[in-house]
Amino acid sequence: MTPSDYARMAKNCAERADALEPGPKRDELLKKAQQFRFYAKVENWVASPGLQPPD
């Protein structure tokens, strides 16, 4: 998956959470959104051209 895929999934989860009343399902969606944003950052870092393999 690409960083933009993860970002899109994060946005989708956040939007779905915003439509819910406070509760476990909303908390779960917000947690997933946070995880997808983290995955996007990691994918960007791993794919960065400045990343060099160890010697």
PQR file of N, CA, C, O and H, with PARSE charges and radii, in Angstrom:
ATOM      1  N   MET A   1       0.838  -1.177   0.000 -0.4000 1.5000
ATOM      2  CA  MET A   1       0.000   0.000   0.000 -0.0000 2.0000
ATOM      3  C   MET A   1       0.885   1.244   0.000  0.5500 1.7000
ATOM      4  O   MET A   1       2.012   1.232   0.497 -0.5500 1.4000
ATOM      5  N   THR A   2       0.359   2.277  -0.552 -0.4000 1.5000
ATOM      6  CA  THR A   2       1.104   3.529  -0.608 -0.0000 2.0000
ATOM      7  C   THR A   2       0.705   4.429   0.560  0.5500 1.7000
ATOM      8  O   THR A   2      -0.337   4.221   1.182 -0.5500 1.4000
ATOM      9  H   THR A   2      -0.555   2.287  -0.956  0.4000 1.0000
ATOM     10  N   PRO A   3       1.539   5.434   0.857 -0.5600 1.5000
ATOM     11  CA  PRO A   3       1.174   6.378   1.913  0.2800 2.0000
ATOM     12  C   PRO A   3      -0.178   7.048   1.662  0.5500 1.7000
ATOM     13  O   PRO A   3      -0.929   7.306   2.602 -0.5500 1.4000
ATOM     14  N   SER A   4      -0.483   7.326   0.406 -0.4000 1.5000
ATOM     15  CA  SER A   4      -1.771   7.968   0.118 -0.0000 2.0000
ATOM     16  C   SER A   4      -2.940   7.017   0.387  0.5500 1.7000
ATOM     17  O   SER A   4      -4.024   7.460   0.767 -0.5500 1.4000
ATOM     18  H   SER A   4       0.127   7.116  -0.358  0.4000 1.0000
ATOM     19  N   ASP A   5      -2.725   5.717   0.192 -0.4000 1.5000
ATOM     20  CA  ASP A   5      -3.768   4.738   0.542 -0.0000 2.0000
ATOM     21  C   ASP A   5      -4.047   4.775   2.045  0.5500 1.7000
ATOM     22  O   ASP A   5      -5.200   4.802   2.476 -0.5500 1.4000
ATOM     23  H   ASP A   5      -1.845   5.357  -0.117  0.4000 1.0000
ATOM     24  N   TYR A   6      -2.971   4.774   2.830 -0.4000 1.5000
ATOM     25  CA  TYR A   6      -3.135   4.831   4.281 -0.0000 2.0000
ATOM     26  C   TYR A   6      -3.783   6.143   4.713  0.5500 1.7000
ATOM     27  O   TYR A   6      -4.629   6.154   5.607 -0.5500 1.4000
ATOM     28  H   TYR A   6      -2.035   4.752   2.479  0.4000 1.0000
ATOM     29  N   ALA A   7      -3.393   7.238   4.087 -0.4000 1.5000
ATOM     30  CA  ALA A   7      -3.983   8.539   4.421 -0.0000 2.0000
ATOM     31  C   ALA A   7      -5.475   8.551   4.101  0.5500 1.7000
ATOM     32  O   ALA A   7      -6.275   9.084   4.869 -0.5500 1.4000
ATOM     33  H   ALA A   7      -2.705   7.230   3.361  0.4000 1.0000
ATOM     34  N   ARG A   8      -5.838   7.970   2.983 -0.4000 1.5000
ATOM     35  CA  ARG A   8      -7.251   7.901   2.600 -0.0000 2.0000
ATOM     36  C   ARG A   8      -8.036   7.047   3.602  0.5500 1.7000
ATOM     37  O   ARG A   8      -9.152   7.399   3.984 -0.5500 1.4000
ATOM     38  H   ARG A   8      -5.188   7.537   2.359  0.4000 1.0000
ATOM     39  N   MET A   9      -7.449   5.934   4.021 -0.4000 1.5000
ATOM     40  CA  MET A   9      -8.111   5.073   4.996 -0.0000 2.0000
ATOM     41  C   MET A   9      -8.251   5.784   6.342  0.5500 1.7000
ATOM     42  O   MET A   9      -9.270   5.643   7.018 -0.5500 1.4000
ATOM     43  H   MET A   9      -6.543   5.648   3.710  0.4000 1.0000
ATOM     44  N   ALA A  10      -7.234   6.544   6.730 -0.4000 1.5000
ATOM     45  CA  ALA A  10      -7.298   7.308   7.977 -0.0000 2.0000
ATOM     46  C   ALA A  10      -8.414   8.337   7.912  0.5500 1.7000
ATOM     47  O   ALA A  10      -9.178   8.500   8.864 -0.5500 1.4000
ATOM     48  H   ALA A  10      -6.405   6.659   6.181  0.4000 1.0000
ATOM     49  N   LYS A  11      -8.502   9.027   6.790 -0.4000 1.5000
ATOM     50  CA  LYS A  11      -9.545  10.040   6.628 -0.0000 2.0000
ATOM     51  C   LYS A  11     -10.926   9.398   6.696  0.5500 1.7000
ATOM     52  O   LYS A  11     -11.836   9.934   7.329 -0.5500 1.4000
ATOM     53  H   LYS A  11      -7.881   8.895   6.017  0.4000 1.0000
ATOM     54  N   ASN A  12     -11.079   8.256   6.047 -0.4000 1.5000
ATOM     55  CA  ASN A  12     -12.358   7.552   6.056 -0.0000 2.0000
ATOM     56  C   ASN A  12     -12.762   7.152   7.473  0.5500 1.7000
ATOM     57  O   ASN A  12     -13.911   7.341   7.871 -0.5500 1.4000
ATOM     58  H   ASN A  12     -10.340   7.820   5.533  0.4000 1.0000
ATOM     59  N   CYS A  13     -11.821   6.602   8.231 -0.4000 1.5000
ATOM     60  CA  CYS A  13     -12.121   6.201   9.609 -0.0000 2.0000
ATOM     61  C   CYS A  13     -12.478   7.411  10.462  0.5500 1.7000
ATOM     62  O   CYS A  13     -13.417   7.355  11.257 -0.5500 1.4000
ATOM     63  H   CYS A  13     -10.888   6.449   7.908  0.4000 1.0000
ATOM     64  N   ALA A  14     -11.738   8.504  10.302 -0.4000 1.5000
ATOM     65  CA  ALA A  14     -12.005   9.708  11.085 -0.0000 2.0000
ATOM     66  C   ALA A  14     -13.381  10.278  10.758  0.5500 1.7000
ATOM     67  O   ALA A  14     -14.106  10.708  11.656 -0.5500 1.4000
ATOM     68  H   ALA A  14     -10.976   8.550   9.656  0.4000 1.0000
ATOM     69  N   GLU A  15     -13.738  10.284   9.489 -0.4000 1.5000
ATOM     70  CA  GLU A  15     -15.053  10.798   9.092 -0.0000 2.0000
ATOM     71  C   GLU A  15     -16.176   9.921   9.643  0.5500 1.7000
ATOM     72  O   GLU A  15     -17.198  10.427  10.106 -0.5500 1.4000
ATOM     73  H   GLU A  15     -13.149   9.935   8.760  0.4000 1.0000
ATOM     74  N   ARG A  16     -15.978   8.613   9.588 -0.4000 1.5000
ATOM     75  CA  ARG A  16     -16.990   7.708  10.145 -0.0000 2.0000
ATOM     76  C   ARG A  16     -17.113   7.896  11.655  0.5500 1.7000
ATOM     77  O   ARG A  16     -18.214   7.848  12.202 -0.5500 1.4000
ATOM     78  H   ARG A  16     -15.148   8.202   9.212  0.4000 1.0000
ATOM     79  N   ALA A  17     -15.982   8.110  12.326 -0.4000 1.5000
ATOM     80  CA  ALA A  17     -16.002   8.327  13.775 -0.0000 2.0000
ATOM     81  C   ALA A  17     -16.722   9.622  14.124  0.5500 1.7000
ATOM     82  O   ALA A  17     -17.458   9.684  15.109 -0.5500 1.4000
ATOM     83  H   ALA A  17     -15.087   8.149  11.882  0.4000 1.0000
ATOM     84  N   ASP A  18     -16.509  10.653  13.316 -0.4000 1.5000
ATOM     85  CA  ASP A  18     -17.157  11.944  13.566 -0.0000 2.0000
ATOM     86  C   ASP A  18     -18.675  11.845  13.501  0.5500 1.7000
ATOM     87  O   ASP A  18     -19.380  12.635  14.130 -0.5500 1.4000
ATOM     88  H   ASP A  18     -15.911  10.602  12.516  0.4000 1.0000
ATOM     89  N   ALA A  19     -19.175  10.885  12.747 -0.4000 1.5000
ATOM     90  CA  ALA A  19     -20.622  10.729  12.595 -0.0000 2.0000
ATOM     91  C   ALA A  19     -21.251   9.955  13.758  0.5500 1.7000
ATOM     92  O   ALA A  19     -22.475   9.871  13.862 -0.5500 1.4000
ATOM     93  H   ALA A  19     -18.603  10.244  12.236  0.4000 1.0000
ATOM     94  N   LEU A  20     -20.415   9.393  14.627 -0.4000 1.5000
ATOM     95  CA  LEU A  20     -20.921   8.582  15.740 -0.0000 2.0000
ATOM     96  C   LEU A  20     -20.931   9.364  17.051  0.5500 1.7000
ATOM     97  O   LEU A  20     -20.193  10.330  17.239 -0.5500 1.4000
ATOM     98  H   LEU A  20     -19.421   9.461  14.543  0.4000 1.0000
ATOM     99  N   GLU A  21     -21.791   8.907  17.937 -0.4000 1.5000
ATOM    100  CA  GLU A  21     -21.802   9.431  19.306 -0.0000 2.0000
ATOM    101  C   GLU A  21     -20.593   8.837  20.042  0.5500 1.7000
ATOM    102  O   GLU A  21     -20.088   7.786  19.648 -0.5500 1.4000
ATOM    103  H   GLU A  21     -22.391   8.122  17.785  0.4000 1.0000
ATOM    104  N   PRO A  22     -20.129   9.502  21.104 -0.5600 1.5000
ATOM    105  CA  PRO A  22     -19.021   8.927  21.879  0.2800 2.0000
ATOM    106  C   PRO A  22     -19.352   7.512  22.350  0.5500 1.7000
ATOM    107  O   PRO A  22     -20.469   7.218  22.776 -0.5500 1.4000
ATOM    108  N   GLY A  23     -18.352   6.659  22.258 -0.4000 1.5000
ATOM    109  CA  GLY A  23     -18.537   5.270  22.672 -0.0000 2.0000
ATOM    110  C   GLY A  23     -17.428   4.394  22.126  0.5500 1.7000
ATOM    111  O   GLY A  23     -16.513   4.891  21.471 -0.5500 1.4000
ATOM    112  H   GLY A  23     -17.445   6.898  21.912  0.4000 1.0000
ATOM    113  N   PRO A  24     -17.495   3.097  22.386 -0.5600 1.5000
ATOM    114  CA  PRO A  24     -16.429   2.180  21.983  0.2800 2.0000
ATOM    115  C   PRO A  24     -16.198   2.122  20.472  0.5500 1.7000
ATOM    116  O   PRO A  24     -15.051   2.068  20.027 -0.5500 1.4000
ATOM    117  N   LYS A  25     -17.263   2.132  19.688 -0.4000 1.5000
ATOM    118  CA  LYS A  25     -17.105   2.047  18.226 -0.0000 2.0000
ATOM    119  C   LYS A  25     -16.391   3.290  17.700  0.5500 1.7000
ATOM    120  O   LYS A  25     -15.512   3.193  16.843 -0.5500 1.4000
ATOM    121  H   LYS A  25     -18.194   2.175  20.049  0.4000 1.0000
ATOM    122  N   ARG A  26     -16.775   4.452  18.216 -0.4000 1.5000
ATOM    123  CA  ARG A  26     -16.127   5.708  17.805 -0.0000 2.0000
ATOM    124  C   ARG A  26     -14.652   5.693  18.213  0.5500 1.7000
ATOM    125  O   ARG A  26     -13.782   6.074  17.430 -0.5500 1.4000
ATOM    126  H   ARG A  26     -17.489   4.530  18.912  0.4000 1.0000
ATOM    127  N   ASP A  27     -14.378   5.252  19.439 -0.4000 1.5000
ATOM    128  CA  ASP A  27     -12.997   5.171  19.911 -0.0000 2.0000
ATOM    129  C   ASP A  27     -12.167   4.237  19.034  0.5500 1.7000
ATOM    130  O   ASP A  27     -11.012   4.529  18.721 -0.5500 1.4000
ATOM    131  H   ASP A  27     -15.085   4.943  20.075  0.4000 1.0000
ATOM    132  N   GLU A  28     -12.762   3.120  18.645 -0.4000 1.5000
ATOM    133  CA  GLU A  28     -12.067   2.149  17.789 -0.0000 2.0000
ATOM    134  C   GLU A  28     -11.722   2.771  16.430  0.5500 1.7000
ATOM    135  O   GLU A  28     -10.614   2.594  15.925 -0.5500 1.4000
ATOM    136  H   GLU A  28     -13.699   2.883  18.900  0.4000 1.0000
ATOM    137  N   LEU A  29     -12.670   3.492  15.850 -0.4000 1.5000
ATOM    138  CA  LEU A  29     -12.419   4.128  14.553 -0.0000 2.0000
ATOM    139  C   LEU A  29     -11.356   5.214  14.661  0.5500 1.7000
ATOM    140  O   LEU A  29     -10.525   5.352  13.763 -0.5500 1.4000
ATOM    141  H   LEU A  29     -13.570   3.636  16.260  0.4000 1.0000
ATOM    142  N   LEU A  30     -11.369   5.984  15.744 -0.4000 1.5000
ATOM    143  CA  LEU A  30     -10.349   7.019  15.930 -0.0000 2.0000
ATOM    144  C   LEU A  30      -8.966   6.394  16.108  0.5500 1.7000
ATOM    145  O   LEU A  30      -7.971   6.930  15.620 -0.5500 1.4000
ATOM    146  H   LEU A  30     -12.044   5.872  16.473  0.4000 1.0000
ATOM    147  N   LYS A  31      -8.906   5.268  16.801 -0.4000 1.5000
ATOM    148  CA  LYS A  31      -7.635   4.563  16.973 -0.0000 2.0000
ATOM    149  C   LYS A  31      -7.126   4.043  15.631  0.5500 1.7000
ATOM    150  O   LYS A  31      -5.937   4.144  15.331 -0.5500 1.4000
ATOM    151  H   LYS A  31      -9.715   4.832  17.197  0.4000 1.0000
ATOM    152  N   LYS A  32      -8.025   3.488  14.829 -0.4000 1.5000
ATOM    153  CA  LYS A  32      -7.634   3.009  13.499 -0.0000 2.0000
ATOM    154  C   LYS A  32      -7.133   4.158  12.635  0.5500 1.7000
ATOM    155  O   LYS A  32      -6.148   4.010  11.911 -0.5500 1.4000
ATOM    156  H   LYS A  32      -8.991   3.406  15.072  0.4000 1.0000
ATOM    157  N   ALA A  33      -7.805   5.300  12.707 -0.4000 1.5000
ATOM    158  CA  ALA A  33      -7.378   6.465  11.929 -0.0000 2.0000
ATOM    159  C   ALA A  33      -5.964   6.868  12.330  0.5500 1.7000
ATOM    160  O   ALA A  33      -5.131   7.164  11.473 -0.5500 1.4000
ATOM    161  H   ALA A  33      -8.606   5.420  13.294  0.4000 1.0000
ATOM    162  N   GLN A  34      -5.696   6.879  13.628 -0.4000 1.5000
ATOM    163  CA  GLN A  34      -4.367   7.228  14.116 -0.0000 2.0000
ATOM    164  C   GLN A  34      -3.328   6.215  13.620  0.5500 1.7000
ATOM    165  O   GLN A  34      -2.229   6.599  13.221 -0.5500 1.4000
ATOM    166  H   GLN A  34      -6.373   6.639  14.324  0.4000 1.0000
ATOM    167  N   GLN A  35      -3.670   4.939  13.643 -0.4000 1.5000
ATOM    168  CA  GLN A  35      -2.749   3.905  13.169 -0.0000 2.0000
ATOM    169  C   GLN A  35      -2.461   4.069  11.679  0.5500 1.7000
ATOM    170  O   GLN A  35      -1.312   3.949  11.255 -0.5500 1.4000
ATOM    171  H   GLN A  35      -4.563   4.627  13.967  0.4000 1.0000
ATOM    172  N   PHE A  36      -3.489   4.342  10.884 -0.4000 1.5000
ATOM    173  CA  PHE A  36      -3.281   4.519   9.452 -0.0000 2.0000
ATOM    174  C   PHE A  36      -2.403   5.736   9.163  0.5500 1.7000
ATOM    175  O   PHE A  36      -1.583   5.702   8.246 -0.5500 1.4000
ATOM    176  H   PHE A  36      -4.423   4.439  11.228  0.4000 1.0000
ATOM    177  N   ARG A  37      -2.569   6.816   9.943 -0.4000 1.5000
ATOM    178  CA  ARG A  37      -1.696   7.985   9.761 -0.0000 2.0000
ATOM    179  C   ARG A  37      -0.251   7.621  10.079  0.5500 1.7000
ATOM    180  O   ARG A  37       0.669   8.064   9.392 -0.5500 1.4000
ATOM    181  H   ARG A  37      -3.235   6.843  10.689  0.4000 1.0000
ATOM    182  N   PHE A  38      -0.051   6.816  11.119 -0.4000 1.5000
ATOM    183  CA  PHE A  38       1.287   6.357  11.475 -0.0000 2.0000
ATOM    184  C   PHE A  38       1.872   5.493  10.359  0.5500 1.7000
ATOM    185  O   PHE A  38       3.034   5.658   9.989 -0.5500 1.4000
ATOM    186  H   PHE A  38      -0.799   6.456  11.677  0.4000 1.0000
ATOM    187  N   TYR A  39       1.072   4.573   9.824 -0.4000 1.5000
ATOM    188  CA  TYR A  39       1.535   3.717   8.728 -0.0000 2.0000
ATOM    189  C   TYR A  39       1.954   4.558   7.527  0.5500 1.7000
ATOM    190  O   TYR A  39       2.952   4.255   6.873 -0.5500 1.4000
ATOM    191  H   TYR A  39       0.128   4.438  10.125  0.4000 1.0000
ATOM    192  N   ALA A  40       1.197   5.609   7.236 -0.4000 1.5000
ATOM    193  CA  ALA A  40       1.538   6.484   6.109 -0.0000 2.0000
ATOM    194  C   ALA A  40       2.891   7.140   6.341  0.5500 1.7000
ATOM    195  O   ALA A  40       3.705   7.234   5.422 -0.5500 1.4000
ATOM    196  H   ALA A  40       0.386   5.855   7.767  0.4000 1.0000
ATOM    197  N   LYS A  41       3.135   7.594   7.566 -0.4000 1.5000
ATOM    198  CA  LYS A  41       4.426   8.220   7.882 -0.0000 2.0000
ATOM    199  C   LYS A  41       5.568   7.227   7.735  0.5500 1.7000
ATOM    200  O   LYS A  41       6.624   7.562   7.200 -0.5500 1.4000
ATOM    201  H   LYS A  41       2.474   7.518   8.313  0.4000 1.0000
ATOM    202  N   VAL A  42       5.356   6.005   8.212 -0.4000 1.5000
ATOM    203  CA  VAL A  42       6.396   4.979   8.109 -0.0000 2.0000
ATOM    204  C   VAL A  42       6.672   4.652   6.645  0.5500 1.7000
ATOM    205  O   VAL A  42       7.829   4.540   6.242 -0.5500 1.4000
ATOM    206  H   VAL A  42       4.498   5.733   8.647  0.4000 1.0000
ATOM    207  N   GLU A  43       5.625   4.500   5.858 -0.4000 1.5000
ATOM    208  CA  GLU A  43       5.808   4.209   4.428 -0.0000 2.0000
ATOM    209  C   GLU A  43       6.575   5.332   3.739  0.5500 1.7000
ATOM    210  O   GLU A  43       7.441   5.069   2.904 -0.5500 1.4000
ATOM    211  H   GLU A  43       4.685   4.591   6.186  0.4000 1.0000
ATOM    212  N   ASN A  44       6.266   6.578   4.078 -0.4000 1.5000
ATOM    213  CA  ASN A  44       7.011   7.706   3.508 -0.0000 2.0000
ATOM    214  C   ASN A  44       8.477   7.634   3.896  0.5500 1.7000
ATOM    215  O   ASN A  44       9.355   7.875   3.067 -0.5500 1.4000
ATOM    216  H   ASN A  44       5.563   6.792   4.756  0.4000 1.0000
ATOM    217  N   TRP A  45       8.745   7.303   5.151 -0.4000 1.5000
ATOM    218  CA  TRP A  45      10.121   7.231   5.620 -0.0000 2.0000
ATOM    219  C   TRP A  45      10.869   6.097   4.918  0.5500 1.7000
ATOM    220  O   TRP A  45      11.997   6.286   4.463 -0.5500 1.4000
ATOM    221  H   TRP A  45       8.032   7.107   5.824  0.4000 1.0000
ATOM    222  N   VAL A  46      10.247   4.927   4.830 -0.4000 1.5000
ATOM    223  CA  VAL A  46      10.892   3.766   4.205 -0.0000 2.0000
ATOM    224  C   VAL A  46      11.176   4.034   2.730  0.5500 1.7000
ATOM    225  O   VAL A  46      12.202   3.601   2.206 -0.5500 1.4000
ATOM    226  H   VAL A  46       9.330   4.774   5.199  0.4000 1.0000
ATOM    227  N   ALA A  47      10.280   4.738   2.068 -0.4000 1.5000
ATOM    228  CA  ALA A  47      10.434   4.992   0.634 -0.0000 2.0000
ATOM    229  C   ALA A  47      11.279   6.226   0.333  0.5500 1.7000
ATOM    230  O   ALA A  47      11.506   6.543  -0.835 -0.5500 1.4000
ATOM    231  H   ALA A  47       9.446   5.090   2.494  0.4000 1.0000
ATOM    232  N   SER A  48      11.747   6.925   1.359 -0.4000 1.5000
ATOM    233  CA  SER A  48      12.491   8.163   1.108 -0.0000 2.0000
ATOM    234  C   SER A  48      13.810   7.862   0.403  0.5500 1.7000
ATOM    235  O   SER A  48      14.469   6.870   0.714 -0.5500 1.4000
ATOM    236  H   SER A  48      11.562   6.669   2.307  0.4000 1.0000
ATOM    237  N   PRO A  49      14.195   8.713  -0.544 -0.5600 1.5000
ATOM    238  CA  PRO A  49      15.432   8.481  -1.289  0.2800 2.0000
ATOM    239  C   PRO A  49      16.677   8.652  -0.428  0.5500 1.7000
ATOM    240  O   PRO A  49      17.743   8.156  -0.793 -0.5500 1.4000
ATOM    241  N   GLY A  50      16.569   9.333   0.693 -0.4000 1.5000
ATOM    242  CA  GLY A  50      17.720   9.551   1.558 -0.0000 2.0000
ATOM    243  C   GLY A  50      18.038   8.368   2.446  0.5500 1.7000
ATOM    244  O   GLY A  50      19.096   8.332   3.075 -0.5500 1.4000
ATOM    245  H   GLY A  50      15.703   9.736   0.990  0.4000 1.0000
ATOM    246  N   LEU A  51      17.142   7.403   2.507 -0.4000 1.5000
ATOM    247  CA  LEU A  51      17.357   6.238   3.350 -0.0000 2.0000
ATOM    248  C   LEU A  51      18.428   5.358   2.713  0.5500 1.7000
ATOM    249  O   LEU A  51      18.300   4.947   1.559 -0.5500 1.4000
ATOM    250  H   LEU A  51      16.283   7.432   1.996  0.4000 1.0000
ATOM    251  N   GLN A  52      19.467   5.076   3.458 -0.4000 1.5000
ATOM    252  CA  GLN A  52      20.580   4.286   2.946 -0.0000 2.0000
ATOM    253  C   GLN A  52      20.644   2.947   3.678  0.5500 1.7000
ATOM    254  O   GLN A  52      20.392   2.884   4.882 -0.5500 1.4000
ATOM    255  H   GLN A  52      19.571   5.409   4.395  0.4000 1.0000
ATOM    256  N   PRO A  53      20.981   1.881   2.957 -0.5600 1.5000
ATOM    257  CA  PRO A  53      21.140   0.588   3.627  0.2800 2.0000
ATOM    258  C   PRO A  53      22.382   0.610   4.521  0.5500 1.7000
ATOM    259  O   PRO A  53      23.304   1.388   4.275 -0.5500 1.4000
ATOM    260  N   PRO A  54      22.416  -0.226   5.543 -0.5600 1.5000
ATOM    261  CA  PRO A  54      23.606  -0.274   6.408  0.2800 2.0000
ATOM    262  C   PRO A  54      24.811  -0.793   5.633  0.5500 1.7000
ATOM    263  O   PRO A  54      24.670  -1.562   4.682 -0.5500 1.4000
ATOM    264  N   ASP A  55      25.986  -0.367   6.050 -0.4000 1.5000
ATOM    265  CA  ASP A  55      27.230  -0.819   5.392 -0.0000 2.0000
ATOM    266  C   ASP A  55      27.604  -2.202   5.829  0.5500 1.7000
ATOM    267  O   ASP A  55      28.617  -2.739   5.380 -0.5500 1.4000
ATOM    268  H   ASP A  55      26.101   0.257   6.822  0.4000 1.0000
TER
END
